[in-house]
Amino acid sequence: MNQVTKSPPPIPPNASLLTRLRIALNALRILKDDPANPDYARALHISLDDSTYARLGRKLRESPDCHQLLDERPTVPGDIDFETLARMPAGTLGHEFAHYYRANGIQPFTYEYPVESDGDYLYKHYRETHDIHHLITRYGIDPTGELELQAFYFGNLGLRHAALIALLSFTYVLTQRGLDFRALREHFRRLRAAYHRGKHSHNLLSVDYGELWTMPVSELAERLCQPAQSSPA
């Protein structure tokens, strides 16, 4: 009989960093075996990054180009269904997004939590566009690619949960390779390169991707992301 996963505990008002870290680590433990669990994904983000999303919202509000995104709060993919996206020319964001979902057996994301602030919306926007970020950064969905994307997020958005995942990933390397200093050094190099790339790239949450379905992914990647390269010495 499958064990039913309980809902995560609420985050106490004015919770200490230690309490928030404990909630985040517990969420990661659940997500390791149930990566699509929306309640624990939200607990992970909100426990460490509720203030981060709020800060990002305030910063984006200062930019005239982002007012429409934050005011209208569009959903991705919005009114366009996956069949329509799949019929777009090969190489366009819409076509590649639909193909990516089908090829990897991913179900369309649904969000069932209240959106009462810019911070709430930016978390929702993050969840809806995470797979688009894989496409434009070219980081894969294998463990290494996912970790590189988390390091990119830390540099690009300052998400603390992403930094925690990147830090804990060294235990993954130790589990897979043992005390292999060459493997640890290479892992550190890749994460550092992704972090610096994110830091010098366009804010990925400031983009309304629903307006860009017909744009080639290669062009969008060039517009938003610093080219991938080795980390600085």
Beta strands, then each sheet from edge to edge (+ up, - down):
end
